[in-house]
């Protein structure tokens, strides 16, 4: 099958949607399908052979963050050329309602279109205001996928229609095989707590974790917080007393391999996010690597963690609750071991072997439907 996939966000700025598209593409290629991805990318960005650049993106505030999007006449021309040269059996657009390549592709594409909706924003005034503009494009979509029930609800409430829920995928085995890094492992009386995310994006929740840290260190003075992600370390630790700042270690951006080792090393992974999440891929990665997970009780996180069966939830934004729960877990090795055991079973539903098969089933449904319609039209024209 010839598959065209559209990424709305800049390929050179890492994010969950980009990682999902990358992993889906490589999974499909591994199965023998021909895949081409159209994505924004700055000049000089190293791209995998299956990615076609749609040109430079611009930063735009979107869903509580800043997304780098690509839109305009030049972009529209590149979309049309990519579609013409690709001759795709199916086009898979991610975030077709964002002002980027997905919407342009909806307008230009002919034939079967599958769309995946990642956004969860139940109070999106922008989506409501843009409904009339989006409707004509969205009517061309043959099948809709939402990455979570929360994302599906956003779609239903703002744009109408419905979607099948297929979660983001993870190579569970890749994370499960990762070897712990001695420098990141804890030891008796000196556990390590892990955080992965953009330091300078408040909704990722690092400020909440920083507010909780003094209480954690008061009762567990040997503990360390390890932070992986881009941003300014000095700004991040500014709220901490100076005497505690050396208990936080910043690793900067890490490779996929190091992220897996990081997650397999820490005694507790904390996701203190405050909102704007439709899924929580890092939670699945952490569980796959064997890290016990403590996460804010966002609805999307609760769904990923089996409503608390595969990880522990705390009231979002509550630093005192975060500290108390973290201390309970760090002091209870058998409970952490039980979480690991349940999580190792729970994550199987998110493995690409399952997720990829579900997405392919959607592709096959829409292409078979298109073939039947074409056959009927040919018969009617005789």
Order of alpha helices (4+ residues) and beta strands (2+ residues): beta-alpha-beta-beta-beta-beta-alpha-beta-alpha-beta-alpha-alpha-beta-alpha-beta-alpha-beta-alpha-beta-alpha-beta-alpha-beta-alpha-beta-alpha-beta-alpha-alpha-alpha
